[in-house]
Amino acid sequence: PGIRFFQGHQGIQKILDDIIETKHHILSFTSLEDAIELLGDDFKDFIKRRHARFLRVKFLTNRSPETMQLKARDAEELRETRFLPDGVKIKNANFIYADKIAIIALNKNMPVGIIIEDKDIAETQTALFSCLWGSRT
């Protein structure tokens, strides 16, 4: 597989750019609060750019007042949100798109992330996502 490593806010921005530029619908399980806390306007801008490119996303996240507000905007923002079981906390941002997966560590002073480009790995991650997705509402 092709593996690329990124660090710092500029590196994370490159990951988000790659997701948008790949022009493929997205599967994501992410801690929204942690992503916004660490990435701030960069993450909010990513959501706007994804929507502007008509890229749909299936989004698994923790239930919170902020994510409930996000879910209320699903239809207008080309998103379908489902919630993880209570007590399950994700500490990073995970994206599956085309034949790639991106993982961004959100609990660091210096954020880091990777993109793995491999059809088999992406298909396996998609299967795991689909299992979890199917069990949630």
C-alpha positions as CSV (number, residue, x, y, z in Angstrom):
1,P,0.0,0.0,0.0
2,G,0.9,3.6,-0.4
3,I,1.3,5.3,3.0
4,R,1.8,9.0,3.5
5,F,2.5,10.6,6.9
6,F,1.5,14.2,7.8
7,Q,2.1,16.3,10.8
8,G,1.1,19.7,12.1
9,H,-1.9,21.8,11.1
10,Q,-0.6,22.2,7.5
11,G,-0.1,18.5,7.2
12,I,-3.7,17.8,8.4
13,Q,-4.9,20.4,6.0
14,K,-3.3,18.3,3.2
15,I,-5.2,15.3,4.3
16,L,-8.5,17.2,4.3
17,D,-7.6,18.6,0.8
18,D,-6.9,15.0,-0.4
19,I,-10.3,13.9,0.8
20,I,-12.0,16.7,-1.1
21,E,-9.8,16.4,-4.2
22,T,-10.4,12.6,-4.5
23,K,-14.1,13.5,-5.3
24,H,-15.5,10.4,-3.7
25,H,-18.3,10.0,-1.2
26,I,-17.0,9.5,2.4
27,L,-17.5,7.2,5.3
28,S,-16.4,8.7,8.6
29,F,-16.2,8.0,12.2
30,T,-14.9,11.0,14.1
31,S,-15.1,12.7,17.4
32,L,-16.7,16.0,16.1
33,E,-15.9,17.9,19.3
34,D,-12.2,16.9,19.3
35,A,-11.9,17.6,15.6
36,I,-13.3,21.1,16.0
37,E,-11.3,21.8,19.2
38,L,-8.0,20.8,17.5
39,L,-8.6,21.9,13.9
40,G,-11.2,24.7,14.5
41,D,-12.1,26.6,11.3
42,D,-10.1,24.2,9.1
43,F,-12.5,21.4,10.0
44,K,-15.6,23.7,9.6
45,D,-14.2,24.8,6.2
46,F,-13.7,21.1,5.2
47,I,-17.4,20.5,5.9
48,K,-18.3,23.4,3.7
49,R,-16.0,22.4,0.9
50,R,-17.3,18.8,1.0
51,H,-20.8,20.1,0.7
52,A,-19.9,22.5,-2.1
53,R,-18.5,19.5,-4.1
54,F,-21.7,17.5,-3.5
55,L,-19.7,14.8,-1.6
56,R,-22.0,12.8,0.6
57,V,-20.9,11.5,3.9
58,K,-22.1,8.8,6.3
59,F,-21.0,9.9,9.7
60,L,-20.7,8.0,12.9
61,T,-20.0,10.0,16.0
62,N,-20.6,10.4,19.7
63,R,-24.0,11.7,20.8
64,S,-23.8,15.3,22.3
65,P,-25.7,18.5,22.0
66,E,-23.4,19.7,19.3
67,T,-23.7,16.5,17.2
68,M,-27.5,16.5,17.7
69,Q,-27.5,20.0,16.1
70,L,-25.3,18.7,13.3
71,K,-27.7,15.8,12.7
72,A,-30.5,18.3,12.3
73,R,-28.7,19.8,9.3
74,D,-28.0,16.4,7.7
75,A,-30.3,16.8,4.6
76,E,-29.0,20.2,3.7
77,E,-25.4,19.3,4.3
78,L,-25.5,16.0,2.3
79,R,-24.8,13.9,5.4
80,E,-26.4,11.0,7.3
81,T,-25.4,10.9,10.9
82,R,-25.7,8.0,13.3
83,F,-24.5,7.8,16.9
84,L,-22.1,5.4,18.5
85,P,-23.2,3.4,21.5
86,D,-23.1,5.3,24.8
87,G,-19.7,5.1,26.5
88,V,-17.8,4.6,23.2
89,K,-15.5,7.5,22.6
90,I,-13.4,7.9,19.5
91,K,-10.2,9.9,19.9
92,N,-9.4,10.5,16.2
93,A,-10.9,11.3,12.8
94,N,-11.2,8.4,10.4
95,F,-12.2,8.7,6.7
96,I,-12.8,6.1,4.1
97,Y,-13.0,7.4,0.5
98,A,-12.3,5.7,-2.8
99,D,-9.4,3.3,-2.2
100,K,-8.0,5.3,0.7
101,I,-8.3,5.7,4.4
102,A,-7.2,8.7,6.4
103,I,-6.6,8.7,10.1
104,I,-6.0,11.9,12.0
105,A,-4.9,11.8,15.7
106,L,-6.9,14.5,17.5
107,N,-5.4,14.3,21.0
108,K,-2.0,15.7,20.2
109,N,-0.5,19.2,20.7
110,M,1.1,18.5,17.3
111,P,-1.6,16.7,15.2
112,V,-0.5,13.8,13.0
113,G,-2.2,11.8,10.4
114,I,-1.8,9.2,7.7
115,I,-3.3,8.3,4.4
116,I,-3.2,4.7,3.3
117,E,-4.0,4.0,-0.3
118,D,-4.8,0.4,-0.8
119,K,-7.9,-1.2,-2.3
120,D,-8.0,-4.2,0.0
121,I,-7.4,-2.2,3.2
122,A,-10.1,0.3,2.1
123,E,-12.6,-2.5,1.4
124,T,-11.9,-4.1,4.8
125,Q,-12.4,-0.7,6.6
126,T,-15.6,-0.2,4.6
127,A,-16.9,-3.6,5.7
128,L,-16.2,-2.8,9.3
129,F,-17.8,0.6,9.0
130,S,-20.9,-1.0,7.4
131,C,-21.2,-3.5,10.2
132,L,-21.2,-0.7,12.8
133,W,-23.3,1.6,10.6
134,G,-26.0,-1.1,10.3
135,S,-26.2,-1.6,14.1
136,R,-26.9,2.2,14.8
137,T,-29.8,4.5,14.2
